[in-house]
C-alpha cells in the first residue's frame, strides 16, 4: 500500500499555518496568523495534515547519519571505519564534543520539532467537539512520548513542553524538568495512545496500539535506571515493563523457522520489507513516487557501515558499478572485535543465522569477468602457483587469473520481482551482483579467524579478523581490536547489510526500503530483562530469550540454540540484543539503562579502541548553543557540563 506521508500534504499544512519547527524559545520565530490556524486546523483536511506532519522529523533520525551518531555510537559495538577522528565526538567521546556539535543540534531540533507539531495537534483536538479525531490525536500523543523519550535519555532533565505555541505563545525563559517528570508525562501519553490507537492502520508507518505498548515497555524499563538496584521502585517499573511486553507477545507472532530458512532470515527477506509481521513501528518510505521529506534521497545509512571497496577489494573485482554493495564513498563505522567475536559466534558452522542475516562477508564481483593483476596478487600475500595456471607438465598456460562474474542487469531482471525499479523500468543501466555462485566471489571477510596459508591459496581476497584487525594489541593504540598493522588489509571488514534491501535499491547509493524502528524480537528481549530486574517470571523470561534464539536458527538446529537459566543475566541479554539489533539505533540506550556507559566497560578489550576516557558528563549530551542563544537564562539553564 502506498505510504501516506506525502510531501504534498505536509507542504500544504506548512504553507497554510504550520508552527515553527521547534518550541518557540529554540528556533528563530516566524509569526503566523492565528486566524489562519483557526481556519485550517479545525477542518478535517487541516487536522489530518497536522497529524501527518507530526511524523516528518522521524525521517531525520532514521536512515540518516545524525540519529546513528547519538543512538548507536559511543558503544561497545562500533569503531571508526578509517581515521580515528571520524565522527569522534560521539563515537569516541573526544574533546570536540561541545554545545556546537552539529549532529547534536540536528537531533535536538528534530525531536523538539516533533513535540511542537504534536502539541499543536493535541491542542486543536482538545478545542474541537469532534470525537472522531481521538484515534488520530492518539498518534500525536504517541509521537510526543516517542520524542520526549529520546530527549530525556540524551539530555536528561531539560525542557518538558506540553503546550502549543497557539495556546501559550513564545517563552523567553527555559525551565528544566526532572527526569521523573519527563517519564510521568511519557508514560501518561503512551497509556492514552495504547488505549485509543487502532491495532491496524491502513497506511504503513502510522503508529498503532502495538507501537504504543512497545514504547510503553521501553519507557517503563528505561525508567528503572533512575532507581537503586533492588529498590521497590526499580522492581515496580520492571514489572510494569513485563506486563506491557506480554500484551504484545501474546498477540503478535514471530516468523517461524523451517528446515530451509530461520525466522530471522525470513524477517530480512526483501519481499517482507514493506509488509512485515514482526514490525511494531516503522519509518515508511514511499518507494513509488518518492513523496518523502528528501524525495528519493533515502537509505544512505547503508553507506556508513560499508567496507571501503575502493581500497583493497576493488583489486579483486568488487566495484560500486554494482548496486548491491553500494557506492561506499561515505564509510564511517565498522564493527568492533567485541561484536564480531564476543557477541556473534565466530564459526562457519554456527547454527545462529544472524551474522549472515546482518552482514555481507562474501562480496561478489560486479562484472562478467575480472582479471586480477599479478602485482596485486603478490601484494596481498597470495600464492603465485595458484595465480599462474599450468598444464600437466607444469608449464604456465596463462599469466593472469580471471574471476568469472555472475551478474544481471536491470533489463535482465525486469518482471522477476527482484528489484522494484528494474520491474518498473526506472532502472536501466544498473548491475546487480547475484550471490548464489561462490566461484564469482572476489572478497571474503568472515567474523572467524582464517589461516594465512589457506587465504594465500584461495582465488579471492580472504581475510578474517586476525588479518583485518589488530589482535595482539601492539599497534599505535596498544589495545586489541584496532585496525590491522598491515595497511593493505585495514579497509577489509564485514559490511552491515540491514539497510541494503536489494528489492528497493533505487541507485548504488539510495535505498527506498522501510526502516523498522521497533521490532517484536526487541520486545521479547526487553521482557526477559524486565524479569531479571523484577526478580519475577524467571522461567517465562528464559522462554522469551529462547524464542528469539530459536527464531535465529533453522528448525533442525533449534535445540542447539537453547540456553539455560544461567542466561538470565543482564550481560547475556545485552549480548543477545547486540546479535539481534546491532545497527538499529538502540545500543546507546541499552548501555545507559544497564549502567554500562562507564569507563571500565567501554574500554574493555575488543571494544572501540579509540574510547580512552569516558566522563560522567558523557551520560548526557551537550545542550545546543543555538538553543542557549535564544533564551534569556542560558547560564541558569546550563549546558549539561560541556
Buried (B, 14 or more C-beta within 10 A) or exposed (E): EEBBBBBEBBEBBBEBBBBBBBBBBBBEBEEBEEEBBBEBBBEEEBBBBBBBBBBBBBBBBBBBBBBBBBBBBBBBBBBBBBEBEBBBBBBBBBEEBEBEBEBBBBBBBBBBBBBBBBBBBBBBBEEBEEEEBEEBBBBBBBBBBBBBBBBBBBBBBBBBBBBBBBBBEEBEEBEBBEBBEBBBBBBEBBBBBBEBBBEEBEEBBBBBBBBBBBBBBBBBBBBBBBBEEEEEEBBBBBBBBBBBBBBBBEEBEBBEBEEEBBBBBBBBBBEBBBEBEBBBBBBBBBBEEBBBBBEBBBBBBBBBBBBBBBBBBBBBBBBBBBBBBBBBEBBBBBBBBBBBBBBBBBEEEBBBBBBBBBBBBBBBBBBEEBEBBBEBBEEBBBBEEEBBEEEEEEEEEEEEBEBEBBBBBBEBBBEEEBBBBBBEEEBEEBBBBBBEEEEBBBBBBBBBBBEEEEBBEBBBBBBBBBBBBBBEBEBEBEBBBBBBEBEBBBBBBBBBBBBBBBBBBBBBBBBBBBBBBBBBBBBBBBBBBBBBBBEBBBEBBBBBBBBBBBBBBBBEBBEEBBEEEEBBEBEBBBBBBBBBBBBBBBBBBBBBBBEBBEEEBBBBEBBBBBBBEBEEBBBBBBBBBBBBEBBEEBEEBBBBEB
